[in-house]
Amino acid sequence: MSSESASLARLSMSLPADLFRQLDTMVAERGLPSRSQLIAELIRHALAEHGSLVHPDETLAGTITLVYRSEKGRVRHLLSQTQAAYLKEVISSQHVVLEDDQSLEVLLVQGPAVRLKELCDAIRRVRGVQQLELVTTTALLPPLHEQDGHPHSNGAH
């Protein structure tokens, strides 16, 4: 028995026929090798979302993806001010200009779940933001600095 199969657990479940067909369609459309892979992905997503609600102080990493109308830089300026208020949580940001005076921005974030939710709420309050989605994981970025303030050197401790 391989170590991979020893770490797996089997799950048997019953679904309404229509939901089962939709699941199989989704597996096929994504080109996945099995239902199990899709179900595991969906469960991981649900667990991360649940964890952020139940354990608001738990540190999470993730992305915030937003689409907004540029409006001659006003919205971008307000978003920049909002991000500055969450400097510890916003690791980086990527911005691209879309058609029709729209912009797409992706923020790489890490911090307590409650702070990430507060950041999302603050961004949503900026007039011109049209879409926003936070995707999180409990896997974290490696620390950029040691606790005593000395940076890591080539990953060695």
Buried (B, 14 or more C-beta within 10 A) or exposed (E): EEEEEEEEEEEEEEEEEEEEEEBEEEBEEEEEEEEEEBBEEEEEEEEBBEBBEEBBEBBBBBBBBBBBBBBEEEBBEBBEEBBEEBEEBBBEBEBEEEEEEBBBBBBBBBBBBBBBBBBBEBBEEBEBBEEBEBBBBBEEEEEEEEEEEEEEEEEEE
